[in-house]
């Protein structure tokens, strides 16, 4: 609004941080899944036209997490609603994501011995940084590209009794599982990319805490099984993942990769995601971006869609990475020039002040230090192939 936009938002038809709204009201699940944002957009444009005497010249969407999923749902279902969409940490493949979060939490608690207490997270994180922080040429407490980090939790296995500076054998197995793709227990086939990347350890309690993430558990309670008394201990990965996908039928899953109708009318999709995201798998965005660009052709990259992965950033914000950037300025620049930004300057903020800046690079490139000047200034880095 400060920049001169007319702005609109929606509660999607319910209030409160629970999924109970869906029980007995399938229409509210559809509202949450995609319809409410579309209706908001249609009515907002009508209000703008009535008030100003003309409709909007350009329409942008900006959201993160479920908001990122909502933006991509708009591109999938209503390609004429928005000219450009900013989708952060988008929870696409949403219902499958809920299901594998449940499955992973149960795996973490396969036995009492498998559980990793939170007071060990820092120790694991320090070991990951010691192994991989300097791989990008700069030691800054951030893993630039987790795929290049091959830290094995087995190096932390206790030589004797359990202690605060080591992991027991079952805990090693749990840590390895958290970094690994989720597989079908019956066939061994991969059903989801890794939920967590190396560098995310300080946030493991979100997925690997004493109970499953509440949004995942409530999706099963109120949407899949429609039973307020359903208990998450009853979750069975062998049957319930498939049941979730069948029951949802794409309403929340938002996994369609054909964005051609949106792209054909000139639509732009700017995706961003933190590599240290502890809630929505970073690899989920990489997977979706890869499938969309494969379906649309490589010419869509930079013209219609671009992904910016943010080293060290948690879920939508937070962490040691440079998590603050002007998203609307970036999308305005793209729409104005016709090409996605070659880099976006982002900041890390402490007490309201920027103490580090770095370029965010299009997926496939990373920020490389030029070799001179402060490593806390974006001007001393360039976006290059890893």
C-alpha positions in Angstrom: 0.0 0.0 0.0 2.9 2.4 0.8 4.1 1.8 -2.8 0.8 2.9 -4.2 -0.9 -0.4 -4.8 -4.5 -1.3 -3.9 -4.2 -4.4 -1.8 -6.5 -7.2 -0.8 -6.2 -10.3 1.4 -8.5 -13.1 2.6 -8.9 -15.4 5.5 -10.2 -18.0 2.9 -13.5 -18.3 4.8 -12.4 -19.3 8.3 -10.5 -18.0 11.3 -8.1 -19.7 13.8 -5.1 -21.9 13.4 -6.9 -25.3 13.2 -8.3 -27.5 10.5 -11.6 -28.0 12.4 -13.3 -25.6 10.0 -13.3 -28.4 7.3 -15.3 -30.9 9.4 -18.7 -31.3 7.7 -18.0 -28.4 5.3 -16.3 -29.7 2.2 -17.0 -26.3 0.5 -14.7 -24.6 3.0 -11.9 -27.0 2.1 -12.4 -26.0 -1.5 -12.3 -22.3 -0.4 -9.1 -22.9 1.5 -7.6 -24.9 -1.4 -8.1 -22.4 -4.2 -11.5 -20.8 -4.5 -11.3 -18.0 -1.9 -8.2 -16.4 -3.4 -9.9 -16.3 -6.8 -13.1 -14.8 -5.4 -11.1 -12.2 -3.5 -9.3 -11.3 -6.7 -12.5 -10.9 -8.7 -14.2 -8.8 -6.1 -11.0 -6.7 -5.4 -10.7 -5.8 -9.1 -14.4 -4.8 -9.2 -13.9 -2.6 -6.1 -10.9 -1.0 -7.7 -12.8 -0.3 -10.9 -15.8 1.2 -8.9 -13.6 3.4 -6.7 -11.0 4.6 -9.2 -13.1 4.5 -12.4 -10.8 2.1 -14.0 -9.6 -1.4 -13.4 -6.0 -2.2 -12.3 -3.3 -1.9 -15.0 -1.3 -4.8 -13.5 -2.1 -7.4 -10.8 0.5 -9.1 -8.6 0.2 -11.9 -6.0 2.7 -12.2 -3.1 2.6 -15.0 -0.5 4.7 -17.5 1.3 4.2 -21.1 2.6 0.5 -21.8 2.1 0.4 -18.4 0.5 3.0 -19.6 -2.0 0.8 -22.6 -2.7 -2.2 -20.3 -3.1 -0.3 -18.2 -5.7 0.7 -21.3 -7.7 -2.9 -22.6 -7.5 -4.0 -19.3 -9.1 -1.5 -19.8 -11.9 -2.8 -23.4 -12.4 -6.6 -22.7 -12.2 -7.1 -19.0 -13.0 -4.4 -17.9 -15.3 -5.9 -14.5 -16.0 -6.2 -13.4 -12.4 -2.6 -12.2 -12.0 0.1 -10.9 -14.3 2.8 -12.0 -12.0 3.0 -14.1 -8.9 5.6 -14.2 -6.1 5.5 -17.7 -4.4 7.8 -18.2 -1.4 8.4 -21.7 0.1 5.3 -22.9 -1.8 3.6 -25.8 -0.2 2.7 -27.4 -3.6 2.2 -31.2 -3.5 0.5 -30.0 -0.3 -1.4 -33.1 0.7 1.5 -35.4 -0.1 3.7 -33.1 2.0 1.3 -33.5 4.9 1.4 -37.3 4.5 5.2 -37.6 4.4 5.6 -35.2 7.4 3.4 -37.7 9.3 5.4 -40.7 8.0 8.7 -39.1 8.9 7.6 -38.2 12.4 6.6 -41.8 13.0 9.9 -42.9 11.7 11.7 -40.6 14.0 9.8 -42.3 16.9 10.2 -45.9 15.5 11.6 -46.7 18.9 12.3 -44.5 22.0 16.0 -44.9 21.1 15.5 -43.3 17.6 14.4 -39.9 18.9 17.1 -37.2 18.8 16.6 -34.8 21.8 16.6 -31.1 20.8 19.7 -30.4 22.9 21.7 -32.4 20.3 20.6 -30.3 17.4 23.3 -27.6 17.9 26.0 -30.2 18.1 24.9 -31.8 14.8 24.6 -28.4 13.2 28.1 -27.4 14.3 29.5 -30.7 12.8 27.7 -30.0 9.5 29.2 -26.5 9.4 32.7 -27.8 10.2 32.4 -30.2 7.3 30.8 -28.0 4.7 30.7 -24.3 5.5 33.9 -23.4 3.7 33.1 -25.4 0.5 32.0 -22.2 -1.2 35.2 -20.4 -0.3 33.7 -18.3 2.5 33.3 -19.4 6.1 30.2 -17.6 7.2 28.0 -20.0 9.1 25.9 -20.7 5.9 25.8 -23.8 3.6 25.6 -22.2 0.2 24.6 -25.4 -1.7 23.5 -28.3 0.5 23.8 -30.8 -2.4 27.6 -30.3 -2.3 27.6 -31.1 1.4 28.0 -34.9 2.0 28.2 -34.8 5.8 27.4 -38.2 7.2 25.8 -38.3 10.7 27.6 -41.6 11.3 30.8 -39.6 12.0 29.1 -38.5 15.2 28.3 -42.0 16.4 29.1 -42.6 20.0 32.2 -44.7 20.6 30.9 -45.7 24.0 28.0 -44.6 26.1 25.4 -42.0 24.9 26.4 -38.4 25.6 25.7 -34.8 24.6 28.5 -34.7 22.0 27.6 -37.9 20.0 24.7 -39.8 18.5 23.7 -43.3 19.4 23.4 -45.8 16.5 19.5 -45.4 16.3 19.9 -41.6 16.4 22.4 -41.8 13.5 19.8 -43.8 11.6 17.2 -41.1 12.3 19.5 -38.2 11.2 20.2 -40.1 8.0 16.5 -40.6 7.3 15.8 -36.9 7.8 18.3 -36.0 5.0 17.0 -38.8 2.7 14.2 -39.1 0.2 10.9 -40.5 1.6 10.3 -44.0 0.2 7.3 -46.3 0.0 7.6 -48.8 2.8 6.2 -51.5 0.5 8.0 -51.0 -2.8 11.0 -48.9 -1.8 10.1 -46.3 -4.5 10.8 -42.7 -3.8 7.5 -40.8 -3.1 9.0 -37.5 -1.9 12.3 -35.7 -2.0 14.2 -35.1 1.3 12.2 -33.1 3.8 15.3 -31.5 5.3 18.7 -30.4 4.0 22.1 -30.2 5.6 22.2 -26.9 7.4 18.6 -27.1 8.8 19.5 -29.0 12.0 18.5 -26.2 14.4 14.9 -26.4 13.2 14.5 -30.1 13.3 11.9 -30.0 16.1 9.3 -28.9 13.5 9.3 -32.2 11.7 11.0 -34.4 14.2 9.5 -33.2 17.5 7.5 -35.2 20.0 4.4 -35.0 17.8 3.8 -34.5 14.1 3.4 -31.0 12.8 -0.1 -29.9 13.7 -1.2 -28.8 10.3 -0.3 -32.2 8.9 -2.1 -34.1 11.7 -5.2 -31.9 11.4 -5.3 -32.4 7.6 -5.8 -36.1 8.3 -8.1 -35.6 11.2 -10.5 -33.1 9.6 -10.1 -33.5 5.8 -9.0 -37.1 5.1 -10.7 -39.1 7.8 -13.3 -36.5 8.8 -13.1 -37.6 12.4 -12.5 -35.2 15.3 -11.5 -38.1 17.5 -8.9 -39.5 15.0 -5.5 -39.8 16.7 -2.2 -39.3 14.8 -0.8 -42.5 16.4 -3.2 -44.4 14.1 -1.4 -43.1 10.9 -0.3 -45.9 8.6 2.0 -44.8 5.9 1.5 -48.0 3.9 -2.2 -47.1 3.3 -2.8 -43.5 4.4 -0.6 -41.7 2.0 -2.5 -43.1 -0.9 -5.8 -42.5 0.9 -4.9 -38.8 1.4 -4.1 -38.3 -2.3 -7.4 -40.0 -3.3 -9.5 -38.0 -0.9 -7.9 -34.7 -1.5 -8.2 -35.1 -5.3 -5.9 -32.1 -6.0 -7.8 -29.5 -3.9 -4.9 -28.9 -1.5 -2.2 -30.9 -3.3 -1.8 -28.2 -6.0 0.7 -30.4 -8.0 -0.3 -29.6 -11.6 2.9 -28.8 -13.5 1.3 -27.6 -16.8 1.3 -23.8 -16.4 1.2 -23.2 -20.2 -2.1 -21.3 -20.1 -0.6 -18.9 -17.6 2.7 -18.5 -19.4 1.0 -18.1 -22.8 -0.7 -14.9 -21.6 2.7 -13.6 -20.4 2.4 -14.6 -16.7 5.5 -14.5 -14.5 6.1 -16.8 -11.6 8.9 -15.9 -9.1 9.6 -18.7 -6.7 11.9 -18.5 -3.7 12.8 -20.9 -1.0 15.2 -21.2 1.9 17.7 -24.1 1.9 17.4 -24.4 5.7 13.5 -24.5 5.6 12.4 -26.7 8.5 8.8 -27.1 7.5 8.3 -27.1 3.7 11.0 -29.2 1.9 13.3 -27.0 -0.1 13.7 -29.9 -2.6 9.9 -29.7 -3.2 10.4 -26.3 -4.9 13.3 -27.6 -6.9 11.3 -30.6 -8.0 8.3 -28.5 -9.0 10.4 -25.9 -10.8 12.1 -28.7 -12.7 8.9 -30.4 -13.7 7.2 -27.1 -14.8 10.1 -26.0 -16.9 10.4 -29.5 -18.5 6.7 -29.3 -19.4 6.9 -25.7 -20.7 10.3 -25.9 -22.3 13.6 -24.4 -21.3 12.6 -21.1 -23.0 10.2 -20.5 -20.1 13.1 -20.1 -17.6 13.8 -16.5 -16.9 10.9 -15.5 -19.2 8.0 -17.0 -17.4 9.4 -18.7 -14.3 12.4 -18.5 -12.1 13.5 -20.0 -8.8 15.8 -18.4 -6.2 17.1 -20.7 -3.5 18.3 -18.8 -0.4 21.2 -20.3 1.6 20.7 -20.4 5.3 17.1 -19.2 5.3 14.5 -21.0 7.3 10.7 -21.2 6.6 9.9 -18.0 4.7 12.4 -16.1 6.9 14.9 -16.4 9.7 18.2 -18.2 10.1 21.8 -17.0 9.3 21.0 -16.4 5.6 20.1 -13.2 3.8 16.3 -13.6 4.2 15.1 -10.0 3.5 14.6 -8.7 0.0 12.1 -6.5 -1.8 9.9 -9.0 -3.5 7.6 -6.5 -5.2 10.6 -4.6 -6.6 12.0 -7.8 -8.0 8.7 -8.7 -9.8 8.3 -5.2 -11.0 11.8 -5.3 -12.5 10.9 -8.6 -14.2 7.6 -7.3 -15.7 9.3 -4.1 -16.8 12.2 -5.7 -18.5 10.7 -9.0 -19.6 13.5 -11.0 -18.0 13.8 -12.4 -14.4 16.5 -10.6 -12.4 20.0 -12.1 -12.9 20.5 -11.5 -9.1 18.5 -10.0 -6.3 20.2 -8.2 -3.4 19.1 -9.6 -0.1 20.0 -8.7 3.5 20.4 -10.4 6.9 18.9 -8.2 9.5 20.0 -7.9 13.2 18.0 -5.5 15.4 16.5 -3.9 12.4 19.8 -3.2 10.7 21.4 -5.0 7.7 24.7 -6.6 8.8 25.2 -8.7 5.6 24.0 -8.5 2.0 24.3 -11.2 -0.7 23.0 -11.8 -4.2 20.2 -14.3 -4.5 20.9 -16.2 -7.7 18.6 -18.0 -10.2 18.5 -21.7 -9.6 21.5 -23.4 -11.1 23.9 -20.6 -10.0 25.3 -19.7 -6.6 26.8 -16.6 -5.1 30.6 -16.8 -5.5 33.1 -14.6 -3.7 35.2 -12.5 -6.1 38.2 -12.8 -3.7 38.5 -9.3 -2.5 36.5 -7.0 -0.2 34.1 -7.8 2.7 32.3 -11.1 2.5 29.3 -9.3 4.1 28.7 -7.1 1.0 26.8 -8.4 -2.0 28.9 -6.3 -4.5 31.8 -8.7 -3.8 30.0 -11.7 -5.0 28.8 -12.8 -8.5 26.2 -15.4 -9.5 28.0 -18.2 -11.2 27.7 -22.0 -11.9 28.7 -24.0 -8.8 
